[in-house]
């Protein structure tokens, strides 16, 4: 996966899928090796993922929390698990020269674009999340505030913001060069408040670099985001945990991709061009535009309701 240029988050997801499936197989106890897996096991696994119960699917996931009265995972996640297993067994079958049990097996379908509303961060919560980070002047808070503002005003993907180098950011022009899927690069613009948050962070980062040169990993010198405990570049997992931790601090559930949803929603809701949004988000297909734009269309329609006298004089 690394040789094929897949991102860190994708690699982690595929490995997590293998760990989750292995945990379920061990709990079930009717097979001893990957090569013993057949259609009955696959069917049982996907039924369990969607239905939940005992054991809780989140309990077998090393990073998941136990949920009382578990009802399983949603369709999007289950489909991601299926695609991860397809990739694993495609490799395994070739590597071990064995039949592929996933060949011809139909994994549960993901929701169709527009079928489900994409999750967005409410304006009040978004403001509180950012202001909570900006309330402190320490290194971690200044860094977190810059991450939050940059995510919110650009809609960058997790891998894109994690991979930023100091040289990629042009503060006077308020632009950043990001590397997206397929190693495609594009320029994104950020607002003045994000520029200010970045400037504050970069000043503390420079001081940190000067104070900790002997302990700083060589690659951290050029990476934009460096840890506050370990002097190394932050990983996708580290940025993800940063966002989750900030949300938990003010009592909301939030994760990085919600900022991409929120940015797209707010852009369209404010009357921004769909073509410009596709360029800013690095989309080649209008299918993603329809998916992300549904929340904004719904909000516009609700606001328009009061301008239309549906009942007339009745």
C-alpha positions as CSV (number, residue, x, y, z in Angstrom):
1,X,0.0,0.0,0.0
2,X,2.9,2.3,0.8
3,X,4.6,1.5,-2.5
4,X,1.3,2.3,-4.4
5,X,1.2,5.8,-2.8
6,X,-1.8,5.3,-0.6
7,X,-2.2,7.8,2.1
8,X,-1.5,7.1,5.8
9,X,-5.1,7.3,6.8
10,X,-6.1,4.8,4.0
11,X,-3.4,2.4,5.1
12,X,-4.5,2.7,8.8
13,X,-8.1,2.0,7.8
14,X,-7.2,-1.1,5.8
15,X,-5.1,-2.5,8.7
16,X,-7.8,-1.7,11.2
17,X,-10.3,-3.6,9.0
18,X,-8.0,-6.6,9.1
19,X,-7.7,-6.4,12.9
20,X,-11.5,-6.0,13.4
21,X,-12.2,-9.0,11.1
22,X,-9.5,-11.1,12.9
23,X,-11.0,-10.2,16.3
24,X,-14.4,-11.3,15.2
25,X,-13.0,-14.6,13.7
26,X,-11.2,-15.4,16.9
27,X,-14.4,-14.7,18.9
28,X,-16.4,-16.9,16.6
29,X,-13.8,-19.7,16.9
30,X,-14.7,-21.8,13.8
31,X,-11.6,-21.1,11.7
32,X,-7.9,-21.1,12.4
33,X,-6.4,-19.3,9.5
34,X,-7.2,-16.7,6.8
35,X,-7.3,-19.4,4.2
36,X,-10.2,-21.1,6.1
37,X,-12.5,-18.2,5.7
38,X,-15.4,-18.7,3.3
39,X,-18.8,-17.1,2.4
40,X,-20.5,-18.2,5.7
41,X,-17.9,-16.3,7.8
42,X,-18.1,-13.3,5.5
43,X,-21.9,-13.2,5.7
44,X,-21.9,-13.6,9.5
45,X,-19.3,-10.8,9.8
46,X,-21.3,-8.3,7.8
47,X,-24.6,-9.2,9.6
48,X,-22.8,-8.7,13.0
49,X,-21.3,-5.3,11.9
50,X,-24.7,-3.9,11.0
51,X,-26.7,-5.5,13.8
52,X,-24.3,-5.1,16.7
53,X,-25.2,-6.9,19.9
54,X,-22.7,-9.0,21.9
55,X,-19.9,-8.6,21.5
56,X,-20.1,-5.0,20.5
57,X,-18.3,-4.3,17.2
58,X,-16.8,-1.2,18.8
59,X,-15.4,-3.3,21.6
60,X,-13.5,-5.5,19.1
61,X,-12.1,-2.4,17.4
62,X,-8.9,-1.5,19.4
63,X,-9.7,2.2,19.1
64,X,-13.4,2.0,19.8
65,X,-15.4,2.4,22.9
66,X,-17.9,-0.1,24.3
67,X,-21.4,1.1,23.5
68,X,-24.4,-0.1,25.7
69,X,-27.2,-1.6,23.6
70,X,-25.0,-1.4,20.5
71,X,-26.8,-1.3,17.2
72,X,-23.8,-1.8,15.0
73,X,-22.2,0.5,12.5
74,X,-23.7,2.6,9.7
75,X,-23.9,1.8,6.1
76,X,-21.0,4.0,5.0
77,X,-18.6,2.4,7.5
78,X,-19.7,-1.1,6.7
79,X,-19.1,-0.5,3.0
80,X,-15.6,0.9,3.9
81,X,-14.9,-2.3,5.8
82,X,-16.0,-4.4,2.9
83,X,-13.8,-2.5,0.5
84,X,-10.9,-2.9,2.9
85,X,-11.4,-6.7,3.1
86,X,-11.6,-6.9,-0.7
87,X,-8.2,-5.2,-0.9
88,X,-6.7,-7.5,1.7
89,X,-8.0,-10.8,0.1
90,X,-7.0,-9.6,-3.4
91,X,-3.5,-9.3,-2.1
92,X,-3.7,-12.5,0.0
93,X,-5.0,-14.7,-2.8
94,X,-2.1,-13.6,-5.1
95,X,0.5,-13.8,-2.3
96,X,-0.4,-17.2,-1.1
97,X,-1.8,-18.5,-4.5
98,X,-5.1,-19.4,-2.9
99,X,-8.8,-18.8,-3.9
100,X,-10.2,-15.4,-3.0
101,X,-13.3,-15.8,-0.8
102,X,-14.3,-12.2,-1.6
103,X,-14.5,-13.0,-5.3
104,X,-18.1,-12.6,-6.3
105,X,-19.1,-11.7,-2.7
106,X,-21.4,-8.7,-2.7
107,X,-20.5,-6.3,0.1
108,X,-23.2,-4.1,1.7
109,X,-23.8,-1.0,-0.4
110,X,-22.9,2.5,0.8
111,X,-25.7,5.2,0.9
112,X,-26.2,6.8,-2.5
113,X,-25.1,10.4,-2.9
114,X,-27.8,12.7,-1.5
115,X,-29.5,9.8,0.4
116,X,-28.2,10.9,3.7
117,X,-27.4,14.4,5.0
118,X,-23.7,15.0,5.5
119,X,-22.8,16.0,9.0
120,X,-21.8,19.6,9.5
121,X,-20.7,21.6,12.5
122,X,-23.3,24.0,13.8
123,X,-22.2,27.7,13.6
124,X,-22.4,28.1,17.4
125,X,-20.4,25.0,18.1
126,X,-17.8,25.9,15.4
127,X,-17.3,29.3,17.0
128,X,-17.1,27.8,20.5
129,X,-14.6,25.2,19.3
130,X,-12.2,27.8,17.8
131,X,-12.6,30.3,20.6
132,X,-11.8,27.7,23.2
133,X,-8.5,26.9,21.5
134,X,-7.7,30.6,21.1
135,X,-8.4,31.4,24.8
136,X,-4.9,30.1,25.8
137,X,-1.5,31.3,24.6
138,X,0.5,28.1,25.1
139,X,2.1,26.3,22.2
140,X,-0.4,23.4,21.9
141,X,-3.4,25.9,22.0
142,X,-1.9,28.2,19.3
143,X,-1.2,25.2,17.1
144,X,-4.7,23.7,17.6
145,X,-6.3,27.1,16.9
146,X,-4.4,27.3,13.6
147,X,-5.3,23.8,12.6
148,X,-9.0,24.4,13.4
149,X,-9.2,27.7,11.5
150,X,-7.3,26.3,8.5
151,X,-9.6,23.3,8.3
152,X,-12.7,25.4,8.7
153,X,-12.0,28.0,6.1
154,X,-10.4,25.7,3.4
155,X,-12.2,22.3,3.8
156,X,-8.8,20.5,3.4
157,X,-8.7,16.7,3.7
158,X,-7.0,15.3,6.8
159,X,-4.1,14.0,4.7
160,X,-3.7,17.3,3.0
161,X,-3.5,19.5,6.2
162,X,-1.2,16.9,7.8
163,X,1.2,16.9,4.9
164,X,1.7,20.7,4.8
165,X,5.3,21.9,5.0
166,X,6.2,25.4,6.2
167,X,7.3,26.3,2.7
168,X,3.8,25.4,1.4
169,X,2.1,28.3,3.3
170,X,2.3,31.9,2.0
171,X,0.9,34.1,4.8
172,X,1.0,37.5,2.9
173,X,-1.0,36.0,0.0
174,X,-3.1,33.8,2.3
175,X,-2.5,30.7,0.2
176,X,-1.3,27.2,0.7
177,X,-0.2,24.5,-1.7
178,X,-1.8,21.2,-0.8
179,X,-1.2,17.7,-2.1
180,X,-4.5,15.8,-2.6
181,X,-5.5,12.4,-3.8
182,X,-3.4,10.9,-6.5
183,X,-0.6,13.3,-5.5
184,X,-2.4,16.1,-7.3
185,X,-1.4,19.6,-6.1
186,X,-3.7,22.7,-5.9
187,X,-3.7,26.1,-4.3
188,X,-6.2,26.9,-1.6
189,X,-7.0,30.3,-0.1
190,X,-7.5,31.0,3.6
191,X,-9.0,33.9,5.4
192,X,-7.3,36.7,7.4
193,X,-8.2,35.1,10.8
194,X,-6.6,31.8,9.8
195,X,-3.5,33.8,8.6
196,X,-3.3,35.5,12.0
197,X,-3.7,32.1,13.8
198,X,-1.0,30.6,11.6
199,X,1.3,33.6,12.3
200,X,0.9,33.3,16.0
201,X,1.6,29.5,15.8
202,X,4.6,29.9,13.6
203,X,6.2,32.4,16.0
204,X,5.9,29.9,18.8
205,X,7.1,27.1,16.5
206,X,10.2,29.1,15.6
207,X,11.0,29.6,19.3
208,X,10.4,25.9,20.0
209,X,12.7,25.0,17.1
210,X,15.4,27.3,18.5
211,X,15.0,25.9,22.1
212,X,14.8,22.2,21.2
213,X,17.2,21.9,18.2
214,X,19.0,19.0,19.9
215,X,15.8,17.0,20.5
216,X,14.0,17.9,17.3
217,X,13.7,15.2,14.6
218,X,15.3,16.4,11.3
219,X,12.1,16.2,9.4
220,X,10.3,18.4,11.9
221,X,12.3,21.4,10.8
222,X,10.3,21.6,7.5
223,X,6.9,20.1,8.6
224,X,4.3,22.7,9.5
225,X,2.8,20.8,12.4
226,X,5.0,19.5,15.2
227,X,4.0,17.8,18.4
228,X,4.0,19.5,21.8
229,X,5.3,16.4,23.7
230,X,7.4,14.7,21.1
231,X,9.5,16.8,18.8
232,X,8.4,15.1,15.6
233,X,6.0,16.0,12.7
234,X,2.4,15.3,13.6
235,X,0.7,12.3,11.8
236,X,-2.8,12.0,10.5
237,X,-3.7,10.1,13.6
238,X,-2.3,12.9,15.7
239,X,-4.3,15.6,13.9
240,X,-7.4,13.4,14.1
241,X,-7.0,13.0,17.9
242,X,-6.4,16.7,18.2
243,X,-9.8,17.5,16.7
244,X,-11.6,14.8,18.7
245,X,-10.0,16.0,21.9
246,X,-10.9,19.6,21.3
247,X,-14.5,18.6,20.6
248,X,-14.7,16.5,23.7
249,X,-13.5,19.5,25.8
250,X,-16.6,21.5,24.9
251,X,-18.9,18.5,24.8
252,X,-19.4,17.8,21.1
253,X,-18.5,14.9,18.8
254,X,-16.4,16.2,15.9
255,X,-13.8,14.7,13.5
256,X,-11.7,16.3,10.7
257,X,-13.8,15.4,7.7
258,X,-16.8,17.2,9.2
259,X,-14.9,20.4,8.5
260,X,-14.8,19.6,4.8
261,X,-18.6,19.0,4.9
262,X,-19.0,22.2,6.8
263,X,-16.9,24.3,4.5
264,X,-18.7,23.0,1.5
265,X,-22.1,23.6,3.1
266,X,-21.2,27.2,4.2
267,X,-19.7,28.1,0.8
268,X,-22.9,27.0,-1.1
269,X,-25.2,28.4,1.5
270,X,-23.5,31.8,1.2
271,X,-24.1,31.8,-2.6
272,X,-20.6,30.6,-3.6
273,X,-20.1,29.2,-7.1
274,X,-20.3,25.5,-7.5
275,X,-17.5,25.5,-10.0
276,X,-15.2,27.4,-7.6
277,X,-16.1,25.0,-4.9
278,X,-15.1,22.0,-7.1
279,X,-11.7,23.7,-7.8
280,X,-11.1,24.6,-4.1
281,X,-12.0,21.1,-2.9
282,X,-10.0,19.3,-5.6
283,X,-13.1,17.5,-7.0
284,X,-13.1,16.2,-10.6
285,X,-16.6,14.9,-10.5
286,X,-19.9,16.8,-9.9
287,X,-21.1,13.8,-8.0
288,X,-19.3,15.0,-4.9
289,X,-20.8,18.4,-5.3
290,X,-24.3,17.0,-5.3
291,X,-23.5,15.0,-2.2
292,X,-22.0,17.8,-0.2
293,X,-24.5,20.4,-1.5
294,X,-27.6,18.7,-0.3
295,X,-27.4,20.3,3.2
296,X,-27.0,23.8,1.8
297,X,-30.0,23.3,-0.6
298,X,-32.1,22.2,2.3
299,X,-31.1,25.3,4.4
300,X,-31.8,27.7,1.5
301,X,-35.2,26.1,1.0
302,X,-36.2,26.4,4.6
303,X,-35.2,30.1,4.6
304,X,-37.2,30.7,1.5
305,X,-40.3,29.3,3.1
306,X,-41.0,32.5,5.0
307,X,-40.8,34.5,1.7
308,X,-43.5,32.4,0.1
309,X,-47.1,32.7,1.3
310,X,-48.0,29.0,0.8
311,X,-51.4,29.3,2.4
312,X,-52.4,32.6,0.8
313,X,-55.4,34.1,2.6
314,X,-56.7,30.8,4.0
